[in-house]
Amino acid sequence: MKGQNWRFSAGHDHLPQKAANPYKEFADDEPPLVVRAFEYASGARQQPHSHQRIQLMYSPRGLMRVSTETGAWTLAPMRALWIPPGITHEVRMVGEISMRSVYIDPHAVPWHWEDCCVLTVTPLMRELILMLFERSAANDTPRTLASDLLVQLLARATPQAHNLPMPMDRRLRRVCDAVLQDPANNDTLEEWGEHIGASSRTLARRMKEETGVTFHQWRLQVRVDEAVCRLAQGVPINQIAQDLGYRSASAFIYMFRSLLGSTPVQYLDKILSPAADAGPA
């Protein structure tokens, strides 16, 4: 990265909502690092699309639910998602979102992460990203330095999978898509097998092979992700527990704590606390 011209380009834009293939969004003479801002209301969606560049997706407030063909992620303010070029993804906003996306020319970085991954946004990285969107300064030298430092920090970051893996088997995909639409669904693999023409043993084996987790573990993670998003929208725990198929709030809280090590309210406070520190967007 030494000697690389990390000039920045900032703007408040909105992505096309229909294109699922890479489109011409960067001019040939664009600098290797481009930063853009997107403002969204709660419940807004970005339809499936992809980019010609690496995208680092981040928001200092709210939650973003990002999904691709192979996985899904719920991003809190201290998490950013690294999306390689050409990966089709869609995004749902939970709460008001001030998305800050960093687009990097893949030829300008010496390292390559071929799959989507989560990166922890340190306080320094967060301030650098936010600084790059301040357009009032006439002299861009500090921003050039900030861009260079941000890229160096990214190069040293440790990628984390931290996602909800999706199976490629078409039969399992039908099952998982149905659970995503209705997280309270309690149908067993035996019951699903009767619907889709496969044995429960085959489905269980393929699920473990393709996702690394059992169907039970996968469905619990779906419910946890759904619960976190509903909590962020102010839905009472009793209502969430009922909607997700639990007999009581205490049973739901027990499941949540078993998986994440804290109660739902404690966990939400922890993952959203950086938003207060980030200041206005």
MIVOLUM-229274 format. One record per residue (C-alpha): residue number from 1; x, y, z; residue in one letter; chain. Coordinates in nm, 4 decimals. Last residue first. Example, Ala and Ser with C-alpha at 12.3 -4.5 7.8 and 13.67 -1.06 7.14 Angstrom:
% residues 2
+-----+----------+----------+----------+---+---+
!   k !        x !        y !        z ! r ! c !
+-----+----------+----------+----------+---+---+
!   2 !   1.3670 !  -0.1060 !   0.7140 ! s ! A !
!   1 !   1.2300 !  -0.4500 !   0.7800 ! a ! A !
+-----+----------+----------+----------+---+---+
//
This chain:
% residues 281
+-----+----------+----------+----------+---+---+
!   k !        x !        y !        z ! r ! c !
+-----+----------+----------+----------+---+---+
! 281 !  -2.4085 !   1.1100 !   1.1438 ! a ! A !
! 280 !  -2.4551 !   1.2435 !   1.4943 ! p ! A !
! 279 !  -2.2183 !   1.1072 !   1.7586 ! g ! A !
! 278 !  -2.0338 !   0.7789 !   1.7341 ! a ! A !
! 277 !  -2.0435 !   0.7111 !   2.1061 ! d ! A !
! 276 !  -2.4183 !   0.6618 !   2.1200 ! a ! A !
! 275 !  -2.4064 !   0.4216 !   1.8279 ! a ! A !
! 274 !  -2.1258 !   0.2282 !   1.9949 ! p ! A !
! 273 !  -2.3773 !   0.1137 !   2.2623 ! s ! A !
! 272 !  -2.5943 !  -0.0792 !   2.0149 ! l ! A !
! 271 !  -2.4273 !  -0.4178 !   2.0525 ! i ! A !
! 270 !  -2.4015 !  -0.4052 !   2.4319 ! k ! A !
! 269 !  -2.7464 !  -0.2623 !   2.5013 ! d ! A !
! 268 !  -2.8983 !  -0.5283 !   2.2750 ! l ! A !
! 267 !  -2.7124 !  -0.8053 !   2.4564 ! y ! A !
! 266 !  -2.8213 !  -0.6842 !   2.7995 ! q ! A !
! 265 !  -3.1840 !  -0.6597 !   2.6846 ! v ! A !
! 264 !  -3.1800 !  -1.0080 !   2.5295 ! p ! A !
! 263 !  -3.0174 !  -1.1657 !   2.8378 ! t ! A !
! 262 !  -2.6508 !  -1.2560 !   2.8214 ! s ! A !
! 261 !  -2.4236 !  -1.5460 !   2.7253 ! g ! A !
! 260 !  -2.5159 !  -1.5554 !   2.3578 ! l ! A !
! 259 !  -2.6511 !  -1.9065 !   2.3016 ! l ! A !
! 258 !  -2.7598 !  -2.0083 !   2.6516 ! s ! A !
! 257 !  -2.8736 !  -1.6515 !   2.7243 ! r ! A !
! 256 !  -3.1107 !  -1.6554 !   2.4270 ! f ! A !
! 255 !  -3.2532 !  -1.9971 !   2.5107 ! m ! A !
! 254 !  -3.3124 !  -1.8958 !   2.8742 ! y ! A !
! 253 !  -3.4684 !  -1.5658 !   2.7642 ! i ! A !
! 252 !  -3.7118 !  -1.7560 !   2.5390 ! f ! A !
! 251 !  -3.8119 !  -1.9931 !   2.8166 ! a ! A !
! 250 !  -3.8561 !  -1.6969 !   3.0552 ! s ! A !
! 249 !  -4.0749 !  -1.5154 !   2.8027 ! a ! A !
! 248 !  -4.3124 !  -1.8091 !   2.7995 ! s ! A !
! 247 !  -4.4454 !  -2.0828 !   2.5747 ! r ! A !
! 246 !  -4.2006 !  -2.0009 !   2.2973 ! y ! A !
! 245 !  -4.3142 !  -2.0006 !   1.9331 ! g ! A !
! 244 !  -4.1191 !  -1.7076 !   1.7925 ! l ! A !
! 243 !  -4.4212 !  -1.4759 !   1.8006 ! d ! A !
! 242 !  -4.4873 !  -1.5577 !   2.1662 ! q ! A !
! 241 !  -4.1293 !  -1.4901 !   2.2729 ! a ! A !
! 240 !  -4.1232 !  -1.1668 !   2.0732 ! i ! A !
! 239 !  -4.4482 !  -1.0498 !   2.2330 ! q ! A !
! 238 !  -4.3236 !  -1.1188 !   2.5846 ! n ! A !
! 237 !  -3.9922 !  -0.9481 !   2.5013 ! i ! A !
! 236 !  -4.1684 !  -0.6244 !   2.4062 ! p ! A !
! 235 !  -4.1084 !  -0.4930 !   2.0496 ! v ! A !
! 234 !  -3.8953 !  -0.1770 !   2.0572 ! g ! A !
! 233 !  -3.7525 !  -0.1923 !   1.7053 ! q ! A !
! 232 !  -3.4109 !  -0.2998 !   1.8352 ! a ! A !
! 231 !  -3.5847 !  -0.5814 !   2.0213 ! l ! A !
! 230 !  -3.7369 !  -0.6941 !   1.6921 ! r ! A !
! 229 !  -3.3954 !  -0.7073 !   1.5259 ! c ! A !
! 228 !  -3.2407 !  -0.8975 !   1.8154 ! v ! A !
! 227 !  -3.5303 !  -1.1443 !   1.8186 ! a ! A !
! 226 !  -3.4970 !  -1.2177 !   1.4464 ! e ! A !
! 225 !  -3.1258 !  -1.2865 !   1.4852 ! d ! A !
! 224 !  -3.1916 !  -1.5114 !   1.7853 ! v ! A !
! 223 !  -3.4679 !  -1.6943 !   1.6020 ! r ! A !
! 222 !  -3.2521 !  -1.7608 !   1.2978 ! v ! A !
! 221 !  -2.9715 !  -1.8771 !   1.5275 ! q ! A !
! 220 !  -3.2096 !  -2.1254 !   1.6915 ! l ! A !
! 219 !  -3.3068 !  -2.2541 !   1.3461 ! r ! A !
! 218 !  -2.9429 !  -2.3187 !   1.2566 ! w ! A !
! 217 !  -2.8742 !  -2.5028 !   1.5813 ! q ! A !
! 216 !  -3.1756 !  -2.7297 !   1.5264 ! h ! A !
! 215 !  -3.0795 !  -2.7904 !   1.1622 ! f ! A !
! 214 !  -2.7329 !  -2.8956 !   1.2739 ! t ! A !
! 213 !  -2.4294 !  -2.6798 !   1.2050 ! v ! A !
! 212 !  -2.1389 !  -2.6782 !   0.9568 ! g ! A !
! 211 !  -2.3548 !  -2.5272 !   0.6835 ! t ! A !
! 210 !  -2.3137 !  -2.7618 !   0.3867 ! e ! A !
! 209 !  -2.2078 !  -3.0850 !   0.5555 ! e ! A !
! 208 !  -2.4318 !  -3.0427 !   0.8610 ! k ! A !
! 207 !  -2.7355 !  -2.9643 !   0.6477 ! m ! A !
! 206 !  -2.6531 !  -3.2468 !   0.4055 ! r ! A !
! 205 !  -2.6454 !  -3.5012 !   0.6884 ! r ! A !
! 204 !  -2.9668 !  -3.3757 !   0.8475 ! a ! A !
! 203 !  -3.1496 !  -3.3721 !   0.5128 ! l ! A !
! 202 !  -3.0336 !  -3.7237 !   0.4279 ! t ! A !
! 201 !  -3.1301 !  -3.8554 !   0.7709 ! r ! A !
! 200 !  -3.4700 !  -3.6836 !   0.7506 ! s ! A !
! 199 !  -3.5419 !  -3.8668 !   0.4274 ! s ! A !
! 198 !  -3.6260 !  -3.6675 !   0.1171 ! a ! A !
! 197 !  -3.9434 !  -3.6022 !  -0.0805 ! g ! A !
! 196 !  -4.0099 !  -3.2342 !  -0.0133 ! i ! A !
! 195 !  -4.3198 !  -3.2469 !   0.2036 ! h ! A !
! 194 !  -4.2513 !  -3.5770 !   0.3805 ! e ! A !
! 193 !  -3.8936 !  -3.4680 !   0.4436 ! g ! A !
! 192 !  -4.0170 !  -3.1499 !   0.6096 ! w ! A !
! 191 !  -4.2071 !  -3.3549 !   0.8652 ! e ! A !
! 190 !  -3.9049 !  -3.5739 !   0.9382 ! e ! A !
! 189 !  -3.6848 !  -3.2628 !   0.9476 ! l ! A !
! 188 !  -3.9095 !  -3.1383 !   1.2271 ! t ! A !
! 187 !  -4.1651 !  -2.8614 !   1.1881 ! d ! A !
! 186 !  -4.1321 !  -2.5960 !   1.4592 ! n ! A !
! 185 !  -4.1979 !  -2.2831 !   1.2513 ! n ! A !
! 184 !  -4.1609 !  -1.9800 !   1.4794 ! a ! A !
! 183 !  -3.8964 !  -1.8314 !   1.2485 ! p ! A !
! 182 !  -4.1593 !  -1.7919 !   0.9718 ! d ! A !
! 181 !  -4.0140 !  -1.6430 !   0.6520 ! q ! A !
! 180 !  -3.6626 !  -1.7482 !   0.7513 ! l ! A !
! 179 !  -3.8002 !  -2.0919 !   0.8379 ! v ! A !
! 178 !  -3.9577 !  -2.1244 !   0.4917 ! a ! A !
! 177 !  -3.6330 !  -2.0197 !   0.3227 ! d ! A !
! 176 !  -3.4496 !  -2.2815 !   0.5286 ! c ! A !
! 175 !  -3.6816 !  -2.5627 !   0.4207 ! v ! A !
! 174 !  -3.6789 !  -2.4660 !   0.0534 ! r ! A !
! 173 !  -3.2995 !  -2.4320 !   0.0669 ! r ! A !
! 172 !  -3.2786 !  -2.7784 !   0.2187 ! l ! A !
! 171 !  -3.4426 !  -2.9199 !  -0.0911 ! r ! A !
! 170 !  -3.2292 !  -2.7104 !  -0.3281 ! r ! A !
! 169 !  -2.9026 !  -2.8182 !  -0.1632 ! d ! A !
! 168 !  -2.6921 !  -2.4996 !  -0.1449 ! m ! A !
! 167 !  -2.7248 !  -2.4575 !   0.2309 ! p ! A !
! 166 !  -2.7269 !  -2.1096 !   0.3884 ! m ! A !
! 165 !  -2.4852 !  -2.0076 !   0.6624 ! p ! A !
! 164 !  -2.6089 !  -1.7569 !   0.9232 ! l ! A !
! 163 !  -2.3091 !  -1.5363 !   0.9715 ! n ! A !
! 162 !  -2.0251 !  -1.4542 !   1.2063 ! h ! A !
! 161 !  -1.7545 !  -1.5503 !   0.9510 ! a ! A !
! 160 !  -1.4902 !  -1.3329 !   1.1163 ! q ! A !
! 159 !  -1.2075 !  -1.1518 !   0.9394 ! p ! A !
! 158 !  -0.9092 !  -1.0402 !   1.1496 ! t ! A !
! 157 !  -0.8016 !  -0.6856 !   1.0674 ! a ! A !
! 156 !  -0.4451 !  -0.6033 !   0.9650 ! r ! A !
! 155 !  -0.5244 !  -0.5107 !   0.6046 ! a ! A !
! 154 !  -0.8267 !  -0.3166 !   0.7278 ! l ! A !
! 153 !  -0.6023 !  -0.1030 !   0.9485 ! l ! A !
! 152 !  -0.3749 !  -0.0245 !   0.6536 ! q ! A !
! 151 !  -0.6767 !   0.0685 !   0.4438 ! v ! A !
! 150 !  -0.8024 !   0.3033 !   0.7140 ! l ! A !
! 149 !  -0.4604 !   0.4679 !   0.7472 ! l ! A !
! 148 !  -0.4430 !   0.5455 !   0.3747 ! d ! A !
! 147 !  -0.7937 !   0.6876 !   0.3729 ! s ! A !
! 146 !  -0.7224 !   0.9023 !   0.6791 ! a ! A !
! 145 !  -0.4078 !   1.0401 !   0.5151 ! l ! A !
! 144 !  -0.6074 !   1.1369 !   0.2079 ! t ! A !
! 143 !  -0.8696 !   1.2867 !   0.4350 ! r ! A !
! 142 !  -0.6129 !   1.4997 !   0.6122 ! p ! A !
! 141 !  -0.4831 !   1.6213 !   0.2718 ! t ! A !
! 140 !  -0.8300 !   1.7066 !   0.1401 ! d ! A !
! 139 !  -0.8064 !   2.0829 !   0.2032 ! n ! A !
! 138 !  -1.1412 !   2.2591 !   0.1627 ! a ! A !
! 137 !  -1.2977 !   2.0997 !   0.4689 ! a ! A !
! 136 !  -1.6792 !   2.0844 !   0.4591 ! s ! A !
! 135 !  -1.7235 !   1.7359 !   0.3136 ! r ! A !
! 134 !  -1.7259 !   1.5248 !   0.6275 ! e ! A !
! 133 !  -1.7826 !   1.1761 !   0.4974 ! f ! A !
! 132 !  -1.4222 !   1.0638 !   0.5322 ! l ! A !
! 131 !  -1.4328 !   1.1649 !   0.8975 ! m ! A !
! 130 !  -1.7043 !   0.9083 !   0.9677 ! l ! A !
! 129 !  -1.4894 !   0.6283 !   0.8272 ! i ! A !
! 128 !  -1.1815 !   0.7477 !   1.0158 ! l ! A !
! 127 !  -1.3793 !   0.7798 !   1.3388 ! e ! A !
! 126 !  -1.5110 !   0.4262 !   1.3048 ! r ! A !
! 125 !  -1.1671 !   0.2872 !   1.2256 ! m ! A !
! 124 !  -1.0246 !   0.4525 !   1.5371 ! l ! A !
! 123 !  -1.3089 !   0.3277 !   1.7578 ! p ! A !
! 122 !  -1.2531 !  -0.0246 !   1.6214 ! t ! A !
! 121 !  -1.4924 !  -0.1640 !   1.3618 ! v ! A !
! 120 !  -1.4811 !  -0.5422 !   1.3972 ! t ! A !
! 119 !  -1.4793 !  -0.7061 !   1.0561 ! l ! A !
! 118 !  -1.7430 !  -0.9471 !   0.9288 ! v ! A !
! 117 !  -1.6794 !  -1.1642 !   0.6264 ! c ! A !
! 116 !  -1.8075 !  -1.2128 !   0.2736 ! c ! A !
! 115 !  -1.5967 !  -1.4632 !   0.0842 ! d ! A !
! 114 !  -1.2887 !  -1.4269 !  -0.1359 ! e ! A !
! 113 !  -1.0852 !  -1.2256 !   0.1130 ! w ! A !
! 112 !  -0.7991 !  -1.0826 !  -0.0900 ! h ! A !
! 111 !  -0.4819 !  -0.9062 !   0.0188 ! w ! A !
! 110 !  -0.2495 !  -0.6711 !  -0.1708 ! p ! A !
! 109 !  -0.5137 !  -0.4014 !  -0.2250 ! v ! A !
! 108 !  -0.5340 !  -0.1771 !  -0.5306 ! a ! A !
! 107 !  -0.6545 !  -0.4355 !  -0.7824 ! h ! A !
! 106 !  -0.9715 !  -0.4911 !  -0.5791 ! p ! A !
! 105 !  -1.0633 !  -0.1206 !  -0.6154 ! d ! A !
! 104 !  -1.2157 !  -0.0331 !  -0.2790 ! i ! A !
! 103 !  -1.5665 !   0.0926 !  -0.2057 ! y ! A !
! 102 !  -1.6262 !   0.2174 !   0.1501 ! v ! A !
! 101 !  -1.9920 !   0.2277 !   0.2446 ! s ! A !
! 100 !  -2.1300 !   0.4379 !   0.5285 ! r ! A !
!  99 !  -2.4941 !   0.3609 !   0.5929 ! m ! A !
!  98 !  -2.6846 !   0.6072 !   0.8074 ! s ! A !
!  97 !  -2.9673 !   0.3732 !   0.9058 ! i ! A !
!  96 !  -3.2906 !   0.4401 !   1.0904 ! e ! A !
!  95 !  -3.4068 !   0.1232 !   1.2622 ! g ! A !
!  94 !  -3.3791 !  -0.2254 !   1.1173 ! v ! A !
!  93 !  -3.2764 !  -0.1849 !   0.7534 ! m ! A !
!  92 !  -3.2983 !  -0.4768 !   0.5122 ! r ! A !
!  91 !  -3.0103 !  -0.5443 !   0.2714 ! v ! A !
!  90 !  -2.9672 !  -0.7516 !  -0.0425 ! e ! A !
!  89 !  -2.6566 !  -0.9149 !  -0.1828 ! h ! A !
!  88 !  -2.5136 !  -1.0341 !  -0.5137 ! t ! A !
!  87 !  -2.1378 !  -1.0907 !  -0.4857 ! i ! A !
!  86 !  -1.9664 !  -0.9421 !  -0.7936 ! g ! A !
!  85 !  -1.6832 !  -0.7750 !  -0.6045 ! p ! A !
!  84 !  -1.6158 !  -0.9050 !  -0.2512 ! p ! A !
!  83 !  -1.8379 !  -0.7913 !   0.0389 ! i ! A !
!  82 !  -1.6646 !  -0.7013 !   0.3683 ! w ! A !
!  81 !  -1.9332 !  -0.6457 !   0.6300 ! l ! A !
!  80 !  -1.8806 !  -0.3973 !   0.9122 ! a ! A !
!  79 !  -1.9496 !  -0.4507 !   1.2820 ! r ! A !
!  78 !  -1.9434 !  -0.2076 !   1.5738 ! m ! A !
!  77 !  -2.2803 !  -0.0576 !   1.4793 ! p ! A !
!  76 !  -2.4570 !  -0.3975 !   1.4657 ! a ! A !
!  75 !  -2.4718 !  -0.6055 !   1.1483 ! l ! A !
!  74 !  -2.7052 !  -0.9039 !   1.1202 ! t ! A !
!  73 !  -2.5549 !  -1.1387 !   0.8606 ! w ! A !
!  72 !  -2.6914 !  -1.3908 !   0.6122 ! a ! A !
!  71 !  -2.5283 !  -1.6663 !   0.4106 ! g ! A !
!  70 !  -2.4540 !  -1.8457 !   0.0840 ! t ! A !
!  69 !  -2.6831 !  -1.6837 !  -0.1711 ! e ! A !
!  68 !  -2.6412 !  -1.3464 !  -0.0040 ! t ! A !
!  67 !  -2.8186 !  -1.1740 !   0.2842 ! s ! A !
!  66 !  -2.7605 !  -0.8542 !   0.4805 ! v ! A !
!  65 !  -2.9647 !  -0.7511 !   0.7825 ! r ! A !
!  64 !  -2.8644 !  -0.4029 !   0.8960 ! m ! A !
!  63 !  -2.9032 !  -0.2761 !   1.2526 ! l ! A !
!  62 !  -2.9323 !   0.0806 !   1.3773 ! g ! A !
!  61 !  -2.6555 !   0.3354 !   1.4196 ! r ! A !
!  60 !  -2.2933 !   0.3891 !   1.3129 ! p ! A !
!  59 !  -2.3600 !   0.2031 !   0.9842 ! s ! A !
!  58 !  -2.1058 !  -0.0032 !   0.7929 ! y ! A !
!  57 !  -2.0668 !  -0.1809 !   0.4581 ! m ! A !
!  56 !  -1.7146 !  -0.2396 !   0.3240 ! l ! A !
!  55 !  -1.7661 !  -0.2957 !  -0.0474 ! q ! A !
!  54 !  -1.5045 !  -0.4453 !  -0.2788 ! i ! A !
!  53 !  -1.5543 !  -0.3091 !  -0.6265 ! r ! A !
!  52 !  -1.7594 !  -0.3964 !  -0.9328 ! q ! A !
!  51 !  -2.0709 !  -0.4028 !  -0.7205 ! h ! A !
!  50 !  -2.3704 !  -0.6299 !  -0.6679 ! s ! A !
!  49 !  -2.7475 !  -0.6060 !  -0.6474 ! h ! A !
!  48 !  -3.0448 !  -0.7736 !  -0.4800 ! p ! A !
!  47 !  -3.2990 !  -0.5119 !  -0.3597 ! q ! A !
!  46 !  -3.1924 !  -0.2619 !  -0.0961 ! q ! A !
!  45 !  -3.4641 !  -0.2468 !   0.1620 ! r ! A !
!  44 !  -3.6248 !   0.0100 !   0.3890 ! a ! A !
!  43 !  -3.7858 !  -0.1082 !   0.7123 ! g ! A !
!  42 !  -3.6446 !   0.1734 !   0.9221 ! s ! A !
!  41 !  -3.5700 !   0.4772 !   0.7081 ! a ! A !
!  40 !  -3.2539 !   0.4878 !   0.4997 ! y ! A !
!  39 !  -2.9672 !   0.7324 !   0.4456 ! e ! A !
!  38 !  -2.6783 !   0.6294 !   0.2206 ! f ! A !
!  37 !  -2.3265 !   0.7715 !   0.2315 ! a ! A !
!  36 !  -2.0371 !   0.7075 !  -0.0047 ! r ! A !
!  35 !  -1.6637 !   0.6433 !   0.0204 ! v ! A !
!  34 !  -1.4402 !   0.5722 !  -0.2789 ! v ! A !
!  33 !  -1.0946 !   0.4177 !  -0.2498 ! l ! A !
!  32 !  -0.8969 !   0.3380 !  -0.5666 ! p ! A !
!  31 !  -0.9549 !   0.6891 !  -0.7052 ! p ! A !
!  30 !  -1.2086 !   0.7177 !  -0.9900 ! e ! A !
!  29 !  -1.0533 !   0.7694 !  -1.3361 ! d ! A !
!  28 !  -1.2453 !   0.4854 !  -1.5008 ! d ! A !
!  27 !  -1.5708 !   0.6153 !  -1.3566 ! a ! A !
!  26 !  -1.7422 !   0.4080 !  -1.0903 ! f ! A !
!  25 !  -2.1033 !   0.2863 !  -1.0952 ! e ! A !
!  24 !  -2.0992 !   0.0897 !  -1.4194 ! k ! A !
!  23 !  -2.3122 !  -0.2052 !  -1.3143 ! y ! A !
!  22 !  -2.2378 !  -0.5392 !  -1.1512 ! p ! A !
!  21 !  -2.5355 !  -0.7742 !  -1.1833 ! n ! A !
!  20 !  -2.8559 !  -0.7912 !  -0.9790 ! a ! A !
!  19 !  -2.9858 !  -0.4562 !  -1.1022 ! a ! A !
!  18 !  -3.3264 !  -0.3594 !  -0.9656 ! k ! A !
!  17 !  -3.2913 !  -0.1107 !  -0.6787 ! q ! A !
!  16 !  -3.0164 !   0.1122 !  -0.8110 ! p ! A !
!  15 !  -2.8123 !   0.2386 !  -0.5146 ! l ! A !
!  14 !  -2.8775 !   0.5746 !  -0.3555 ! h ! A !
!  13 !  -2.6194 !   0.8482 !  -0.3266 ! d ! A !
!  12 !  -2.4716 !   1.0878 !  -0.0731 ! h ! A !
!  11 !  -2.1154 !   1.1525 !  -0.1909 ! g ! A !
!  10 !  -1.7530 !   1.1128 !  -0.1025 ! a ! A !
!   9 !  -1.4420 !   1.0475 !  -0.3090 ! s ! A !
!   8 !  -1.1167 !   0.9731 !  -0.1343 ! f ! A !
!   7 !  -0.7582 !   0.9845 !  -0.2493 ! r ! A !
!   6 !  -0.5689 !   0.6701 !  -0.1545 ! w ! A !
!   5 !  -0.2829 !   0.7198 !  -0.3997 ! n ! A !
!   4 !  -0.0727 !   0.4121 !  -0.3290 ! q ! A !
!   3 !   0.2892 !   0.4904 !  -0.2417 ! g ! A !
!   2 !   0.2989 !   0.2276 !   0.0287 ! k ! A !
!   1 !   0.0000 !   0.0000 !   0.0000 ! m ! A !
+-----+----------+----------+----------+---+---+
//
